[in-house]
Amino acid sequence: CKASKPRLQDLAETSPLPIGYAHEEDLEDFLDVFVKIKAFPTYIVFQNGEEKARVEGVDFEALEKMIQANIPSK
């Protein structure tokens, strides 16, 4: 979502987890087959190729909680 992009970029710079993004038009087959995207934006945490958590829609509070909950233990 273009409106949320600046805040997402800020979050990516400070996140303890690496954050990447993809646009739906670039990954149509991937989205349908592997991650079953139902809403845009959708934020997903993957670990070892498996989905561990997901936030659908623009909800930065939930996104920040998801990131914090998935920081690997040292």
NUKE-763763 format. One record per atom (N, C-alpha, C, O): residue in three letters; z, y, x. Coordinates in steps of 0.001 Angstrom, whole numbers, padded with zeros to 6 digits, always signed. Layout:
BEGIN
AlaZYX
...
// end
This chain:
BEGIN
Cys+000000-001175+000852
Cys+000000+000000+000000
Cys+000000+001246+000904
Cys+000860+001389+001773
Lys-000952+002124+000693
Lys-001074+003298+001550
Lys+000157+004186+001498
Lys+000532+004781+002508
Ala+000792+004286+000331
Ala+001959+005150+000197
Ala+003145+004649+001004
Ala+003949+005449+001482
Ser+003265+003351+001162
Ser+004413+002792+001885
Ser+004145+002596+003376
Ser+005061+002270+004131
Lys+002902+002790+003802
Lys+002533+002522+005192
Lys+003373+003292+006214
Lys+003816+002686+007190
Pro+003616+004606+006041
Pro+004434+005315+007044
Pro+005838+004729+007193
Pro+006340+004594+008309
Arg+006460+004388+006091
Arg+007814+003811+006176
Arg+007767+002417+006801
Arg+008664+002051+007560
Leu+006753+001654+006497
Leu+006606+000331+007097
Leu+006380+000447+008599
Leu+006923-000346+009369
Gln+005590+001421+009021
Gln+005375+001624+010453
Gln+006685+002000+011149
Gln+006958+001516+012247
Asp+007489+002849+010528
Asp+008801+003199+011092
Asp+009680+001964+011206
Asp+010339+001754+012225
Leu+009689+001151+010163
Leu+010496-000065+010165
Leu+010019-001018+011260
Leu+010837-001634+011943
Ala+008716-001142+011429
Ala+008158-002037+012455
Ala+008590-001618+013855
Ala+008802-002468+014720
Glu+008719-000323+014081
Glu+009122+000168+015406
Glu+010581-000141+015726
Glu+010942-000243+016898
Thr+011424-000290+014712
Thr+012847-000514+014943
Thr+013305-001926+014588
Thr+014459-002278+014834
Ser+012431-002727+014021
Ser+012810-004062+013554
Ser+013107-005003+014718
Ser+012401-004992+015726
Pro+014154-005817+014576
Pro+014425-006835+015587
Pro+013455-008018+015470
Pro+013389-008846+016378
Leu+012707-008108+014372
Leu+011681-009135+014202
Leu+010322-008494+014420
Leu+010128-007336+014051
Pro+009373-009219+015012
Pro+008029-008665+015142
Pro+007393-008531+013760
Pro+007527-009424+012924
Ile+006710-007431+013526
Ile+006072-007190+012234
Ile+004586-006970+012463
Ile+004183-006164+013302
Gly+003785-007696+011706
Gly+002342-007524+011711
Gly+001896-007357+010272
Gly+002666-007618+009348
Tyr+000664-006927+010074
Tyr+000185-006792+008709
Tyr-001288-007170+008630
Tyr-002018-007142+009621
Ala-001701-007527+007411
Ala-003096-007859+007142
Ala-003454-007289+005780
Ala-002612-007210+004886
His-004690-006900+005633
His-005189-006402+004350
His-005774-007567+003567
His-006396-008463+004138
Glu-005568-007547+002261
Glu-006029-008649+001420
Glu-007531-008880+001514
Glu-007969-010028+001439
Glu-008325-007847+001675
Glu-009774-008047+001739
Glu-010201-008766+003016
Glu-011286-009346+003065
Asp-009372-008735+004035
Asp-009685-009407+005292
Asp-009313-010888+005284
Asp-009868-011677+006049
Leu-008391-011253+004431
Leu-007849-012615+004493
Leu-007844-013314+003136
Leu-006908-014052+002827
Glu-008870-013092+002330
Glu-008881-013627+000980
Glu-008606-015130+000923
Glu-007758-015569+000147
Asp-009303-015914+001725
Asp-009105-017367+001696
Asp-007705-017737+002154
Asp-007062-018593+001546
Phe-007226-017108+003212
Phe-005883-017387+003725
Phe-004834-017103+002661
Phe-003927-017909+002456
Leu-004946-015972+001988
Leu-003954-015605+000986
Leu-003920-016593-000163
Leu-002841-016974-000617
Asp-005081-017015-000639
Asp-005130-017943-001763
Asp-004578-019309-001411
Asp-003844-019908-002198
Val-004922-019798-000248
Val-004589-021176+000101
Val-003178-021319+000653
Val-002459-022243+000272
Phe-002770-020418+001546
Phe-001538-020651+002275
Phe-000306-019931+001753
Phe+000780-020511+001769
Val-000425-018722+001301
Val+000800-017997+000977
Val+000924-017580-000476
Val+001947-017013-000858
Lys-000070-017837-001289
Lys+000008-017590-002733
Lys+000513-016186-003063
Lys+001528-016029-003742
Ile-000186-015187-002587
Ile+000177-013800-002838
Ile-000067-013482-004309
Ile-001154-013726-004832
Lys+000956-012933-004977
Lys+000856-012566-006386
Lys+000978-011061-006582
Lys+000609-010552-007640
Ala+001484-010342-005591
Ala+001716-008904-005714
Ala+001376-008234-004389
Ala+001450-008842-003322
Phe+001003-006971-004491
Phe+000732-006185-003292
Phe+001602-004953-003308
Phe+001643-004250-004318
Pro+002292-004667-002239
Pro+002340-005459-001017
Pro+003289-006642-001165
Pro+004170-006646-002025
Thr+003094-007634-000321
Thr+004013-008765-000198
Thr+004395-008870+001265
Thr+003533-008837+002143
Tyr+005689-008997+001526
Tyr+006223-009107+002887
Tyr+006777-010509+003035
Tyr+007539-010975+002188
Ile+006392-011189+004122
Ile+006790-012583+004321
Ile+007310-012769+005741
Ile+006729-012256+006698
Val+008407-013506+005866
Val+008916-013903+007180
Val+008470-015348+007411
Val+008745-016236+006605
Phe+007778-015559+008530
Phe+007378-016902+008941
Phe+008166-017289+010177
Phe+008437-016458+011044
Gln+008529-018557+010247
Gln+009167-019093+011440
Gln+008530-020449+011713
Gln+008554-021337+010860
Asn+007963-020604+012902
Asn+007272-021844+013271
Asn+006214-022228+012242
Asn+006054-023406+011923
Gly+005491-021236+011725
Gly+004412-021480+010776
Gly+004849-021730+009350
Gly+004003-021945+008482
Glu+006150-021708+009079
Glu+006656-021936+007727
Glu+007205-020651+007136
Glu+007835-019851+007827
Glu+006957-020465+005848
Glu+007514-019306+005161
Glu+009024-019481+004995
Glu+009490-020507+004499
Lys+009783-018462+005420
Lys+011245-018518+005318
Lys+011777-017583+004235
Lys+012806-017871+003624
Ala+011089-016470+003993
Ala+011549-015506+002997
Ala+010380-014632+002580
Ala+009381-014526+003292
Arg+010520-013994+001395
Arg+009436-013177+000856
Arg+010005-012065-000009
Arg+010988-012257-000725
Val+009373-010897+000068
Val+009660-009773-000825
Val+008328-009330-001396
Val+007386-009057-000651
Glu+008245-009258-002714
Glu+007017-008831-003369
Glu+007203-007430-003939
Glu+008224-007136-004561
Gly+006218-006574-003725
Gly+006277-005205-004211
Gly+006930-004288-003197
Gly+007479-004739-002191
Val+006863-002997-003474
Val+007433-002000-002566
Val+008938-001937-002832
Val+009385-001299-003784
Asp+009703-002605-001982
Asp+011167-002643-002104
Asp+011734-002680-000692
Asp+012046-003743-000156
Phe+011859-001494-000102
Phe+012279-001434+001298
Phe+013720-001890+001503
Phe+014052-002399+002574
Glu+014570-001722+000518
Glu+015941-002218+000649
Glu+015927-003741+000775
Glu+016596-004300+001644
Ala+015167-004409-000090
Ala+015060-005873-000019
Ala+014370-006305+001268
Ala+014744-007316+001861
Leu+013371-005549+001702
Leu+012670-005867+002948
Leu+013613-005785+004142
Leu+013616-006672+004995
Glu+014406-004736+004205
Glu+015371-004596+005306
Glu+016412-005709+005274
Glu+016799-006215+006327
Lys+016872-006099+004089
Lys+017832-007205+003970
Lys+017186-008524+004420
Lys+017824-009340+005085
Met+015921-008722+004052
Met+015219-009941+004454
Met+015093-010005+005978
Met+015297-011060+006579
Ile+014762-008888+006588
Ile+014654-008861+008046
Ile+016005-009186+008682
Ile+016085-010034+009571
Gln+017055-008523+008236
Gln+018383-008754+008807
Gln+018836-010207+008628
Gln+019455-010779+009525
Ala+018530-010795+007483
Ala+018938-012170+007192
Ala+018172-013191+008034
Ala+018594-014342+008144
Asn+017057-012781+008626
Asn+016227-013725+009371
Asn+016160-013458+010850
Asn+015284-013987+011535
Ile+017074-012639+011365
Ile+017151-012409+012812
Ile+017667-013690+013452
Ile+018725-014186+013064
Pro+016948-014230+014419
Pro+017406-015472+015058
Pro+018754-015292+015741
Pro+019047-014232+016295
Ser+019561-016332+015696
Ser+020842-016332+016418
Ser+020569-016426+017894
Ser+019590-017035+018326
Lys+021448-015815+018667
Lys+021289-015892+020137
Lys+022066-017034+020698
Lys+022053-017255+021909
// end
